[in-house]
Amino acid sequence: MRSYIIRRLLLIIPTIFIVSIIVFVMIRLIPGNIVDIMVSNFQDITKMDKLAIEQALGFNVPLYKQYLHWMGQILLHGNFGKSLWSNLPVMNDVRAAWPVTLELGTMGIILAQVIALPIGIYSAMRQDTIGDYLTRSFAVLCIAVPGFWIGTMVIVFPAIWWHYTPSIRLITFGSDPLGNLKMFIIPALVLGMEMSGMTMRMMRTMMLEVLRQDYIRTAWSKGLTERVVVLRHALKNALIPVITIIGWQVPLLVGGTVIIENIFQLPGMGQLIVNATQHRDYPEVSAILMIFGLVILVLNLLIDMLYGFLDPRIHYT
């Protein structure tokens, strides 16, 4: 196990290096660079002034030199650079925004499993009943209906019918725990529903497969209750492919938080990256995407390690 974890951690280094190159180059390929945006805010600006702005921002050198300088600052000083607009360290904005995204993402993935796992287990245990058909239809609905549409409807309909709109002022957990949960529960539920449909389907499929195994028939023949058979004998083996699906959903979770935060006006990393992209704030966008990439790699490692906990027969070499 230890050697496997070390190898996976070492593998993160070249992976994040490749991610850094893609992130650094792709953001600069978006039409309309930051110099043009800055110039558009002023009148009677000359070509010499534009060249001076490019020089001040460091864009007068080749792209590979800009990348090497940026990576050197990260590796040697842990410095992701300064915002091209505010001239303040990028990590100041990241430190203010990441708790919002962390809370939303954590609540979203917890709610997704709270919805998906019991429904998937129930659907398998009551195969081809009315309850099974209803839960399968609900799973298909969660897969088919986009989360951004549900989020928009959640905002629009209460505003029309009851003249109610959620607060756009962030309520921190430390200042008002109940108010904070009320503010995050609906966005997290919308985010969780978007992820739960596929997990429901996989949970049902794997439970049906496991329930047909010989050792499950033996458990039934011993006179064990349904609860004991499901929770003690069937669930662990059925969860392994489901954990894989959850691992695949981690990147979707990151993308979902970007959309949901902008719909519900939550000042997290998602809203921060959208604003930074619109203003072509390259250091800020690059820093956020690098952090997202690192988080996804670490979470995938943790999910892979869960396999050994769920099935002791799995050995890491």
Helices and strands as residue ranges (DSSP letters): H 2-28, H 34-40, H 47-57, H 63-77, H 90-125, H 130-144, H 147-161, H 177-211, H 214-221, H 226-228, I 229-234, H 235-263, H 269-278, H 282-310
